[in-house]
Amino acid sequence: MSKKKKEKSRQQGTYALCITAGLILGLGLGPAMDNVVVTMIVGGIAGAIAAYFINQKATNKRH
């Protein structure tokens, strides 16, 4: 596996983990806020944003 493929795979894994964690957090907080769908969407978006910043920080450290 080339270095470029490993990098892309690592970034995709980070996105998948963060978005899934956001969706699960949204699902857990949904009943408390009386709207499961909105909290899951917000959690997924927050997870994607967190993954973006994690990947940016890791990419900038290596260069």
Protein Blocks (a to p, Z undefined) as FASTA:
>chain_A
ZZklmmmmmmmmmmmmmmmmmmmmmmmmmmmnopaklmmmmmmmmmmmmmmmmmmmmmmm
mZZ
